[in-house]
Amino acid sequence: MEEVYMSEEYSEVPWDTPSNPLETHATSALTPDDDPQIGPSSSTSPTRQTLTTFGLTANNALKVTVTDAQKHGEGSSAFVTYAIDTKSTLPSFARSNLSTRRRFQDFAWLHGTLSEEYPACIIPPLPGKHRMEYITGDRFSTEFIEKRRYSLQTYINRVTRHPTLQNSAAIKKFLQPGDLQGADAVAKRRDSHVFESISDAILNVVSKVREPDPKFLEYKESVEKFEENLKTVERLNIKLLKEQSDLETDTADLHRSITTMASMETQISEPLSEFGSTLREIAKLLHEKTLREDTDLVGEIREYIAYSHSVKEVLKIRDQKQIDHEELERYLGNHIIDRERTAQGKGDGGILGLIKDKYNDFRNVNHEQARKAKLERLEVKIKELKEAVEQSTTISSAFSNEVIKEMDLFNAVKIDDFKDILRDYTESQMEYYEKGGKLWDAIIPMIENIQLDSVDGVRKGEHAS
């Protein structure tokens, strides 16, 4: 049966291991008929979409544009804000049209809040702030601001088309007018280690899953190969852009040389001037082409490399959930073994057990009473641990199920994105060559009409008798 995605129920699922995993009640009750994180399915639902389908078809439900960059202040306190205009048909939005202004740190607030509240979601990467422009002081240049605006637009597009994130309280608050910095950032501590609240003596020293799921191993291998290929594409395109930039510089130099020649060669001054002007326009086209490819191709490739890091982080969290569960099971198993040994009247064994027995003898401890007391303590602990293992199983399974859906969505959106990326790149190439072709076509007639002025009564094509 096809799964129904009801993202508004997402926040009620306890992706965190509770602060005390031995509590008998989980933060939300999950039944076999409930789809973890999604909520109970409904056979009467008028629309039945999977997360992937929803993510690819809901682009028009929430449209957000990032425009009108404005600089505020001067010096070290200067910053840039962007106009954020929203049109929404989502029922969770009270108003269909919203407008506000946000700066980069507001986007950082949104990203951090979403990452905290939705650890099972693959949160799109926020454009990096640590760039060379921040060192050289060019972060307020028109070119840099436009690149930043474009990257923020890409970021918000990815957030708003995600069926869960588009209904989050954080995105609603971000899109509405108001101060975000005064808002309560998510203060809940995301603790993925189960053992800290069970016993101070338990340390999670395991770094690998004991029984890895082949599906998640495949996910990990796939995203690593994808990232590796992206880095190769990025490296080669940077090389091409460097060569293209050099070609632009050489073409501009050639324009200046031809222009100088035109002032000296009076007989063909006009054609040379026109030829030089054509070279100047070709250099401009190269510059525009380089900037566009740097943004539309290399920039997008870099964003997807960062996106791959987000995917790997979610997979790492899922692995940690499984590690916590496996270690909790192991801890339960050790207590059961200890109970069996104690019930049979066997000591702890080893040098520590021997030392403990000698110490009890020294204190005149009644061994039978001590054994019964230990058995009682073990029974209580085993009961608590069984409840914790059961809860951990539910949480780990629910988290894994959601990550599978997130991976399906990521892979589908990735294909859709690269369709746009390749189309934009192709259009850039076609536009450059079409415009360049028109420039060269326009000058051909002038070149063909070049004729030498008469020299000593002899014109071109004539011979003295």
N, C-alpha and C positions, 0 to 999 in steps of 0.2 A: 504494500500500500504506500502511496506517495506521501512523503512527510509534509506536514503543514508547518509553516514558519510563522510564529506569532511573537515577534520580537519584543513587544511591550512587556512580556512576562520574563524577559531575560534576567533582570536584576534580582529576582527572587530565588535564584538558584545559588547555593553556597559553594562557589568555586574555591573559596578559601578553605583550607583546613581550619576548623574552629579553633579558637584560642585554647579551649580545653576539649580535645577530641574524645575524652572519656565520658563527656556528658551524654546522657541517655537520649536526649532529644536533639535532632539536627535542626539547623536554622530553617529548613523547609522540608516538608515531607514529600518524598518522591515515591510514586506507586508504579508498578509495572506498566500501567496504561499511560503514564506521563512521559512525554519526550523531554529529557533533561534540558534545562535552560530555555526551552521553547514553551513549556506549559502543556496542559492536557490538550490532546487533539480533539477536534470537534467534527463529527460527521455531517453536521448541518452547516458547516462553513461554506459560504457562497463561492469563495475562491480558494483554490488549493495549489499553492506554489511552493516549490522547494526554495531553499535559500539562494541557490545559484540562479534559478530563473528569476526570482525576485530582484536580485542584485543587478541583472542585466536589463530588466524591463522597467525598473522603477526610477530611471534617470529623470523623468519629467515630474515626479512627485515632489521633489524638492530641488529647486534650481537656485543656486547661489552664485553671484558674480563678485569678483574682486577687482575693483577699478579705482580710478582717481587717486593715485598715490600723492600724498602731500607731506612735505617736510615741515617739522615743527621745531622751533628752537635753534640754537647755534652751539657750536663747540661740542664738548663731550656730552652735553645733555640733549643734543639733537636726536630726533627720532622721526620715523615715517609712519603715517597712518594710511589705511586703505578703506575705501567705501565698500561696505558689505551689504549688498541688496539681495533680498530673498523673496522668492515666489514659491508658495507651497500649496499643495492640495491634500496634504496629510491631515487626517482628522485630529491628530494629536497637537496640531498647531492652532492656537486660538485665532490667529490672524493669518490671512493668505499672503500679505505683503509686509515685509519688514525692512528697515534700513538702519544701519549704524556704522560706526567707524571703529576699526581695530588696528592695533599695531602688532609687531611680530611677537612680543611677549604674551599677547592675548592668544595668539595661535598656539604658543608654547603651553599656556594654561590649559587650553582645550585638549592638546595632545596628551599632556600629563594626566589630566583627569580621566580621559577615555582609557588610557593605558592602565590606570589604577582600577577603574570600575569594571573593565571588560578584559581580564587577562586571557580569556580563551579566544578573543577576537584578534585577527591579524590587523593591527592598527597601521594605517598607511604612514610612511615615514614623514616627519616634518623636515622641510628644507633646512639644510645645515646653516649654522650661523658663523661657524669658524672658517671663514674663507679669507683669501689673500686681500680682498678689498677692505677687510676690517683692520688689516695691518698697514696697508698702504694709504688708508684714508679715503678710498674711492667708493665707499659704501653709499654715498649720496649722489653718485653719478647717475645720469639718466639711464645709461645702459644697465647698470647694476640694479637699480630700482625696478626697471622693467623685467629683468630676469627674476628678481625676487617676487614680483607681483605674479608673474606667470607660474612660478613654482608653488606659490600659495594657492593660486586658482586650481592647479592640479591636485594639491593636497585636499582642499575642501571638496572638490568634485568626488574624490575617492571616499571621503568620509560620508558625504551625503547620499551616495548611492549604495552604501552598505545598509542592509535592511534592519540591522540592530542599532547601529550607531546613529542613523538618521532620526531615530525616535528617542535618543538619549536625552536626559535632562541637561547634560552639558552642552550639546549642540544647540538646544533651544535657548539656553542662557547666553551662549556665544552670539547667536544671531539676533538677539533682542538688544535694544539700547540699554546701557547700564554698565556700571563698573564691575569688571570681573575680578580685579585684584582684591576687592573687599569680600568676594564670595569665599565660602568655605571650600578650600581645596580638600580633596579626599584624604582623610587623615587615617583611614584604616590601614593597618600594617599588613602588607601582603606577605604572609609567612608560609612558605611551602614546606617547612620541616615539621613533621608530625611530632617528633619525639621531645621537643623542648618542653612541652606542657605535660608530658607523661612522667618523666623523671629527669632530674638534673644529671643523672649518671649516664644517660643515653645520648650518644653523639652520632649524627649521621655522617659517616665517613665514606659512604659508598658514592662513587662518582658515575657509575654506569648501571643501566638497567640489567637486572639478572636474567630476565626472560623477555627480550625485546620483541615487540610486535612487528612482523614483517612489513605490514602496511606502513608503519611509521619509519621504519628503516628505509623503505622505498621513497617516502616523502623527503627524508633528510638527504638521501643520495641525489634525488632529482633536483632539489633546490640548490645543492652545492654545485652540481654540474651546470645548472642554469646560471648561477652567479659567476662561475668560472668563464662561461661563454660570454656573458655580458662584459666582463672585464677585458676579454680579448677584443670584442667589438669596440669597446670604449678606447682601448689603446690604439687600435688601427685607425679609428676615426679621428683621434687627436693628432695622429701622424698626418692624416690627409688634410686636416684643417690647418696644420702648420705649413704644409706644402702650398695649400691654397692661399694662405696669408702671405707667404713669400711671393707667390705668383702675383698677388694683388700689388705688393710693394714694387716688384719688378715692372709690372704693367704701368703703374703710376710714374715710375722713373722713365720708362720708354716714352710715355706721353710728354713729359717735360723735354726730353731730348728731341723728339720730333717737332715740338713747338719751337724750340730754339732753332732747329734746322730751317723751319718755315720762314723765319725772319731773315735768313741769309740767302735762301734759294728763292729769289723773287719770281722766277719764271713759273715755279710750281708752288708758290706760297699758299694759295688758297687750298688746293688739295691736301697739302701737308698739314695745314691747320685743321682741316676737317678730319683728317686721319688721326691727328693728335687728340682732337676732341672725342673721337670714337674710343680711343684707348682710355681716355679719362672716364668715360661712361662705363666701359668694360670693367675698369678697376672698381668703380662704385658698385656695379653688379656683383663682383667678386666679394666685396666687403659685406654687402647685404646677404649674399648666399652663405658666407662664413658665419655671420651672426645668427642667421636662421637655423643653420644646421647645428651650431653649438647649442642652441636652445632646444630645438625640436627633436634632435636626435641624441647628441651627446648628453644634453641635460636630462632627457627622459631615461636614457640608459643608466645614468648615475642614480636617478630616483629609483629605478627598479633594482639596482644593486642594494640600495638602502632598504627597499621593500623586501628583498630577499633576507636581509638581516632580521627584519621584523618577523618573517615567517620562521626563521631558525630560533628566534627567541621564544615564540609560542610553542614550537616543538620541544624546546628545552624545558619549558615549564611543564608540558605534558609528561615528559620523561621524569621530571622531578616528582610529579604526583604519583607516578608508578613506582619510583624508587621509595618514596615515603610509604606507600602501601605495602611493598614487598618487605621493607624493613620492619614495619609494624607486624606483619605476619610472622616474620622471623622471631621477633621479640615475644610474640604470643607463643610460638612453638617452644622457645627456650623455657618459658614459664611452665608450660605443660610438662615438659621433660623434668623440670625441677620438682614439680608436684608429684610425678610418678616416682622419682628417686626418693623423695621425702616420705611418701606413703609406704615405700618398701623399707624404710629405715636406713637408707643409704645416706651418707654424708654428701657434702658438696663435691668431694673429690679434689685431688691435687694438693699442692702445698698450702694454698689458702684455706682449703677446707680443713686440713690437719691443724693449722694454726688456730682456726676458729674453734675446733673441738677442744683443743688444749686450753684455750682461753675460757671456754664454758666450764670445763672441769675445774679450773682454778677458781672460778666464781661459784662453784657448787651448784651449777644450773641443772635442773631436772631435765634430762634429755627427752623424755617422753612428753612432758608438758611443752617443752620448746618445739618439739616436732609437730604436736597438734596445733600450737599457736601459729607456726609457720604455714601449716596446711590451710588454716583458716585465712591467713593473709594472702596466700597464693590463690585460693578460690575466689576471693574478692577481686584480686588483680586480674585473674584470667577472665572473669565475667566482664570487667570493665574493658579489657583488651578485645574481647570478642565483639562487644558493641562498637568499639572504635574501629575494628577491622571491617565490620559490616558497613559502617558509615563511610569509611575510606574507600571501600569497594564501589559504593554508590557514587561518591564524588569523582573518583578516578575514571570510572566508566562514563559518567556524564561529561566530564571534561574531554575525554578522548572522542566521544561522539560529536561534540561540538567542534573540535579541532578538525575532524574529518570533513564536516560541512564547510568550515572555513577554508580548508585546502581546496575543496571543490570550487568554491566561490573565487578564490585567488586564481586558480588555473583558468577558469572561464573568463574572468575579467582581464587576465594577462593577455589572452588571445585577442580579446576585443581591443585592448589598449595598443597592442603591437600592430593590429590592423590599421589603426589611426596613425601610429608613428611611421610606419612604412609608407602609407599613403601621403602623409605630409612631406616626407623626405623625397618621394618621387615627384610630387608637385613642385617642390623647391628646385629640383634638377630641371624639370621641364620648363619652369618659368625662367630660369637663368638662361637656358639655351635658346628659348624662343625670343626673349628680349635681346640677347646677344646677336642672334641671327638677324633680327630686324635692323640692328645698328650696322652690322656689316653689309647687309643688302642695300641700305640707304646710301652707303658711300661708294659702292661699286660703280654706278654711272659716272660719278665725278672722276674716279680714277681712270675709267675708260676714255674719258674726254680730254685727258691731259694731252696738250700739244705744245711743242716748243715754239717760241716766238722766232721770227725770221732773223737770221744772222748773216750779214753781208749779202742780203738779197736772196738768200737760199732758205726756203722753208722746208719743214719736215716733209719728206716724201718726194722732194724735187732735187734734181741733180744739175749742177752747172754745165752748160753746153760747152 
